[in-house]
């Protein structure tokens, strides 16, 4: 879809300042976000867990913004898998001790490995603070005590570990 849209845009403005490849990439990223959001909302609504699925999605996106992480090769697969994870998370109810343990373990991973930036997502002035921002965001769940937040952060913590192919060398 992004290829088709970028071609149409470029046809209407062939002298535009952006290359076809960059336009296609940027449209793909935005369409992926929209698809993930729509799939999560629809699946959450159908399953009766809309709020939990949306909380998992928002928690994941906010922490990911400051921590980086691995990307799937296919944006379509990313949207489907992400939405499925967020909806599954919405069905899991943890006890308070489990929430605290998962939150603390995730925070330790963020303190050690974030940011794991595979592409530049943040303005350079934020880079020195990204580790602390992502860790504080995760630790805020010690106040909220949410299973959805704990599990979404744990999934994101897993995605910043250095064993993923293509991650920045440490």
Protein Blocks (a to p, Z undefined) as FASTA:
>chain_A
ZZmmmmmmmmmmmmbmbdfklmmmmmmmmmmmmmmmmmmmmmmmmnopmmmmmmmmmmmm
mmmmmngpaddfblklmmmmmmmmmmmmmmpccdfklmmmmmmmmmmmmmmmmccdfbdf
bdfklmmmmmmmmmmmmmmmmmnopaklmmmmmmmmmmmpckbghiacZZ
